[in-house]
Amino acid sequence: MFTRIQTSGYRSLKAVDQELGSFQALVGPNASGKTTFLDVVGFLSDLMRRRGEVVPVVQGRSANFEQLTWMGTGAAFQIAVEAEIPAAVHAAMSETLTRFDRVRYELEVGVVNGEVGINHEILWLAKHTPPAKNRQVELFPSPQPAIPDLISHAGRARKVAVKKAPGGNDNYYNEGKRKTYNPSFKLGRGRSALANLPADSDSFPVSSWFRTYLEEGVQPFVLNSQIIQKPSPPGLHRRFRTDGSNLPWVVAELRKDKGRFAAWLNHVRTALPDITDVVTLERPEDRHSYLVIHYANGAAVPSWLASDGTLRLLALTIPAYLPGIDGTFLIEEPENGVHPRALETVLQSLSSIYGGQVLIATHSPVALNLLEPAQILCFAKDAEGATDIVAGDKHPALRDWRAGEPDLGVLFASGILS
């Protein structure tokens, strides 16, 4: 999972340095930077999915590059993320490198001679070092510092794995147990070095994992109710899709594990107690599958007649019960379409995806009241318009807070947390 996100001059994120846990709820007023914060990992994910072509990734956000920079006047922005190296990947590393337990990926995108490109790119093998800003905040939002330089320099606490040299080559350095050559290419400013990593996971176990994590593991959770209601065509992967399009196939697969399925159904019933079963049926004429929800009164409701809220609840709760779920899920306003009394059921599931990471943006006081302060990231803008972020347990308004006095939902609704 991602353990740290830093930005320098990226839209309203003038100077952000934020540690992350496995479950974080982003709260704050509209236009306070929550979506932009989620888009930091979204940008990197899109870059990998585009095979490193940076121009279409930028143009997908704005036709004018300057609009992606602080105050719309910059010539470049920087992004840095850190992530834990999984145990299985760590085991494949050279013994001389096993002291490193993190990766740190730094990227600078900018305009040079009128052309958008990558000015700097480096993937470090690193050791965990907590950020300096880990103290009780006295004022929130507080004035943000000058735009920082996120580019690290070599040292004992880190080692280069992938590097794009400005005006030079793209270099890849062996990380694995087997000694091999260190390839070098010249991709130019328009293409990412990491996205074009040689296909050799034995030589580059960490870089290969991280590239795949960015490309496939970052998953925006955008449920499409109309798609969920329709029968799902055959051929869709049984791995959960975050638009809900293959939910019938996922439910059918989960039913094969009676224990997991029963646990999921029991959890669903904490919000919808009259549901007795959820089954998948297949249309013989085209082999499309669809859900049928059974109720205690004997009714059997197919997905196209089921309520939007019921289908959303099924889709939002099922990932926690699926084996092999990993990655980072980005979810905006999970409360949409879900009854407030059912929101606790949803949040319990989302915060229990133990193999993955969940980052949600919410405006729901009900949701906040169900969370611990440390799970909350409060967003607000300073007088200059720069986004400031503080963890709930470091927020000055919560210094003397005690659970339920008053509840976090009341504090949020009253504007105290922003």
Buried (B, 14 or more C-beta within 10 A) or exposed (E): BBBBBBBBBBBBBBBBBBBBBBBBBBBBBEEBBBBBBBBBBBBBBBBBBBEBBBBEBBEEBEEEBEEBBBBEEBEBBBBBBBBBBBEEBBEBBBEEBEEBEBBBBBBBBBBEEEEBBBBBBBBBBBBEEEEEBEEEBEEBBBEBEEBBEBBBEEEEBBBBBBBBBEEEBBBBBBBBBEEEEEBEBEBEBEBBBBBBBEEBBEBBBBBBBBBEBBBBBBBBBEBEBEBBBBBBEEEBEEEBBBBBBBBBBBBBBBBEBEEBBEBBBEBBBEBBEEBBEBBBBBEEEEEBBBBBBBEEEEEEBEBEEBBBBBBBBBBBBBBBBBEEBBBBBBBBBBBBBBBEEBBBBBBBBBBBBEBBBBBBBBBBBBBBBBBEBEBBBBBBBBEEEBBBBBBBBBBBBBEEBEEEEEBBBBBBBEEBBB
